[in-house]
Amino acid sequence: MSVSYEVPAPELPAPAFPGHAAFRLARAATCAPSIHNTQPWLFVDAGGDRGFEVHADAARRLPLTDPAGREMVISCGAALFNARVAVRHLGFRPVVTPLPDPARPPFLARVRFGTHLPESREAMLMERAVTHRHTHRGPFGPEPVPWSLIEELRAHARAEGALLHTVDNPEKLRMLAQSVRAAESAHRADPGHVSEVSGWSGHARRSWLERVPHEAYRLNPDRLLLAGRDYAGLATECDGPSRRWTVRTGTVVVLSTPHDTRLDWLRAGQALQRVLLYAAVHGVVAAFHTQPLELPDSRAELRAGLTGERHPQLVLRLGHSARVRTSPRRPPAAVLHCGRPDRRSPARARWAPDRPGTGLGDCIEEVPGEELPAEEVSPAGPRDSRRGVTGGAEDG
């Protein structure tokens, strides 16, 4: 089930003086990947150093590429996970309330500081990886990703309520490659999609801080098994038939969720970032190939052929690379605000001043509207989505 985002962007005051802890959370959150580097998030200091709120910035949604806001919410989910990492780094257990106000869809999560919890070694390594993780484009090096690491990445995805499927069957790889190339060709033939990918002109024109720079990948994006985005405008259609798989393609994986709601998208973003950070700790980077998931028919075909009853949310390649180019980010001060949204106007929220585990997965997720004790994250996997889960895009 898809939920459209037609809520106008909230009118925000000039940033006031957020707390030090909230600034640390926002700085970590802004390092998350996002669809075409749009960075579609806003953060609110909930008061003092008690935590902050994560909001989707609907004005940054790409209407052609992402009409339902799925990739926007996934991007914000990745930012939310970085905020959780920052809370752990500060020595506390993060307490997360997902979708705290159903009347305001852009309000995606509230993060508060729970009990004191010394930072574990795994949390420390992931916190360091927050600023070192970047998206890769192009072929990988010849060294394969160890299968033991893939299994660990699967465990991290499961801890957030998602599954990481490895696509290594030749026929399924061929089907996926054809689907990616067909979707990429369709996008390149549409000027509106081209505008949203590049951000240089048209209805999706945005500042250089919110684009993927041309120098991120200057080689032909069609030289691999899975066609890449044409950020530099090197081709108008995919060049010839699909390439064959080689070791430089890397390991191809698909991230899926049991359902296709906003809560699933939010969890998919957290699972994505958890996987990316753990991979970065071990010197592995990722490339995104989500083009077919942006077309309903192609997405349905991939679901039938790759993930069964589960809903595919992201297509990735994992591998090693000695050189990864970075993409710019908006500064934390540009996305962090003080106060809280006014509950009286869901259609156009106003912002009012607020009045007077041992491992990384040690996060408490609160289930809004239920008188239930908070539960800790468990790597065992998701609970029934009607009662929440335990533990719960493409940029540089």
Summary of the structure (lengths in Angstrom):
residues: 396
radius of gyration: 19.8
end to end distance: 29.6
largest distance: 64.5
contacts: 1405
relative contact order: 0.21
helix: 35%
strand: 16%
